[in-house]
Amino acid sequence: MLFARKSSARKRAALRAALKSGKLLRFPGAFSPLVAMAIQRESFDGVYVSGAALAADLGLPDIGLTTLPEVAARGGAIARATDLPALIDADTGFGEALNVARTIQSLEDAGLCGCHLEDQMNPKRCGHLDNKSLITTQAMVERIRGAVGVRRDRNFVIMARTDARAAEGLSGALARAKAYVDAGADAIFPEALADEGEFEKFRKAIKVPLLANMTEFGKSKLLTARQLSDLGINIVIYPVTTLRLAMKAVEGGLAVLKKAGTQKSLVKEMQTRAALYELIRYKDYELFDKDVFNFKL
């Protein structure tokens, strides 16, 4: 129709192939379908749906307050709007093994290409905050096995995120990651690693694809795409970048509007009506409508 031209199955297969290519895949965060369309227009490799950004857009802190229906609905709307593969943050899976199983199938049905599950306790916390509490390695292994056991499309990527770096050190995070791979995780997301040296140690120890989180204002050094590629990282996400850019512009614009009483000075900084219509393919809808309803009574 007028959404993505590729089916979910094709996008999942493409993501699997890309993960084997050795190329660094760049996934900016999209907090709305419109942002996902802009990411595709800039020819990125994929779209990331951040739990933190989704919660913030709902006016909530990132402490596990969002629900599976909310996450699946927003993720599905974003995935549907782009031909790029969409990877979504599934937090803790919204419960234990049975809940995780339902989560995986819901995200498959929504058209996502993969998700990551984390080893935090419920309620979880933002990955770059202190004092996170973890479940046992065995409990996380059960989450992963539950997820892998119920997926219907084998190309749906199930990634395990470990938040153990802060609580158990790098060696503890590595031990957990190895156990998660043994449990069937397709990829590993080591959250809040400090620098190149820690990413390098993870790369040497873990044989499945690795994800790097280059979030602003966090615990990880912001590395360039070239640096991450040289380290052998497979995916990099920029989870909240677009939301932060947008909100900074909104705050500044509202301040001007309040003070000046008009938005006239801001117009030059705005996306034009023509640019918006081009991005959302307004003309394609008009042509479709004309071709379908081309009869006269």
N, C-alpha and C positions, 0 to 999 in steps of 0.2 A: 504494500500500500504506500503510504506517504511517509512512513517511518524508515527504519533501517532497511536496506535492501538485502542484507545478509541474514540468514536464519541464525537462531541461537546455536544450533549444532555446527554450522559453518564457522561461527566466531570462536566457539570452543576448540574446534579442530585447529584453527589458525593460531590460537594462543598456545596450544600444545606444541605445534611445530616451531613457533617463535622461541619458546623456552629451550628448544634443542639447538637453536641456531648459534648460540654463543654470543649473540648481540645483546647489549644492554637495552631493555625495554623501559621506556619512560611513560609513567602513568600519572598525569596530574589529577588532582581531586576535582570531582564535579559534584556540587551540591544541588544541582537542578538539571533537567534535560537540556535546557538552553546552553548551559555551560558545557555539557558533554558535546553538543554540536559544535561549539567554538573550539574545543579541544581537537575534534576530528578535523576541522578546517585547517588547523595548524599542523596537521600530519604527525601527531604524536602516535605512540604505539598502542595505547589503551587508555581506559578511563578508570579511575579509582573512586569508590564511594566510601567515604570516611564516616565511621560511627561518630567521631567527635564533631565533624562538620554537620552531619545530619541532626545530631542532638542540638547543636547550637542554633541551627536554622529553625528548629522547633521551640527555641527559647529555653533549652534545658542544658544543664551541665553534663559532661561526659562521665556519668557515674552509674551507667546501667539502667537508666530510667526509660529508654526507648524500648518498644516491644517488637516482637517478630513481625506482626502485621504492618507496623509502621515502616520498618526497615525493608521488608520485602516489597512493599508498595512503592516506596521511593526508589529503591534500587531497580525495580522493574521499569519504572517510568524513565529512569536515566538510561538503562540498557537498551530500551526500545528505540531511543532517539538517535542511536549512533551505530555505525557499522564496526566500530572498534570493540574489542573485547572489554567487558566491564568486570572488575574484581571488587568484591564488597567486603567490608569489615563486619563480621558476624559476632563480634565481641566474644562472649563465653559460650556462644551457641544457645543462649537463653535458657540454660539449665544443664542438666546432666545428660547421660547418653541418649535416653529416649527423646528428650527435648532437642538435642543436637540432631538426631535423625530427622525429626520433623522440620527443623531449620534448613537442613540441606535440601530436602525435597521441595520446600517452599521457595528457596532461592533458585533451584533448577527451574521450577515452574514459572518463575518471574523472568527468566531469560538471562540470568547472570552467568558468567563464564567460570567463576570460581569464587572462593571466599577464604578468609583466614579465621581460625579459632584460636583463642588465647588460653593460657594456663592460669589466669587469675581466678580468685574466688568471687562469688556473687555477694554483694554488688561490686562490680569492677571499678577501676579508676583509670583516668588517662594514663597512657603508657609512659609519659615523661614527668609524672608526679612521684613524689617520695611515698614511702610506707605502703607499697602495694603488698597484698597478701596473695600467696599462691596456693593452688590445690596441689596434691601430691603428684608426682610423676605418673604413678599408676592411674590415678583418676583422670589425668589428661590423656593417657594412652587409651583409656576406655572411651573418652569423647571422640578421639580420632578414629578408633575402630568402628564406633557407631556411625560416624560420618561416612567413612569409606564403604561400610557395608550396605548402606541404603542408596547411594547415588545410582541413578539409572543411566546417565551418560558418563562413560568412563573418561571422557575428555574434560569433565567438570573438575577443576583444580581444587584440591583440598590442601590448604596450607596451614601449618601449625606455627603459631606465634608463641614465643617464650618471653616472658617478662622477668626472667630470673637473673638478668645481669646485675640489677641493683641489690637483690636480696641474697643471692647465692654466689655472686661473682661470675667471672667469665667461665671458669671451669664448670661451675654448676649449670650455667646456661648451655654450654656445649654438651654436657652429659644428658641434659633433658632433650636437646635437639636430636641427638643420636637415637634416643629412645622413641621419639616421635616419628623419626624416619622409619625405624623398625616396625612401628605400629601401622605404617602405610601412608604417612603424610607425603604428598607429592613435592612439597617445597617447604622451606623454613623461613620464618620472619623473626630474626633476633632483634627484639625491641631495645632501643636506647643504648646501642653500642656507642662507645666514646669517640673512636677515631679510626684512622686507616689500619693501625696495627691490630685492632680487635676484629675488624672486618676480615683482615688477611688471615687471622687465626681461624675464624669461622670457615672461611673458604677452603682452607687446607684440611679441615676436619670433617666437613659435611659435603657429601657427594651429590645431593639433590640441589635444584635451583635455590638461590638465596634472594631475599628481598631486603632492600635498604630503605629506611624511612627518613627522608630528608625534610622533616618538619621544622618550621621556624620556632625559635624560642624554646627549644628542647635541649636534651642532654647530648645529642649527637652533633659532632662537627659537621657543618654543611659542606659536603664534598661535591665536586663537579661531576658531570656525566663522564668526562674523560677519566677522572680518578677512579670512579666506581667501575667503569668498564675495565680499566687496567687491573683492578682488584678481582675481577672475575664475577662481579655481582650480576645477577640476571634481570632483576626488576628494581626500579627505583620509583617510589611514590612521593608525591608532593601533596599530602592529604588536605591541608587546610589553606593552601596558598591562595586559591581563587576566592574563597570566602573572605579571607583577611583583606585581600585587595579590594573586593567589592564593598565590604563594610567600611573600610577607611574612606573610600570615595563617597559612600552614603553619608557618613558622619560629617565630612567636610562640606558636602553639598547642602545638607540640612542646616548647618551653621550659617552658611552664606544666605540661604533662603530666609532663615529667621531674621537675620540682621538687615538684609537689603530689602526684603519684602518682595523680591522677584528672583527668578532663576535665570534672568537674561544673561548674566556674566558667566553662567555655567554651561550654556548651550554648546559652546565650542569643545567642552570636555565630554560631552555625551555621545553615546552611540546614536547615529542618525536613524530616522525612521526607515530610510532606504536600506541602510546596512542591516538593521534588524530583520526587515522583510526578506532580504537576500539570505540571511542565515537560516531563517525558518522556512525557506522555500515557498514563499507566498504565491509566486507565479505558478509553481507546480500544482498547488491546490486549485487555483483558478482554471488551469488547463484541464485538470481532472474533472472538475465540476462541469465545465463546458462540454467536454467529450461525452460525459454520461447523460447530462440533461440537455440534449441537443434536439429535442422534439418540440413541436408546436401543436396546440390543441386546435 
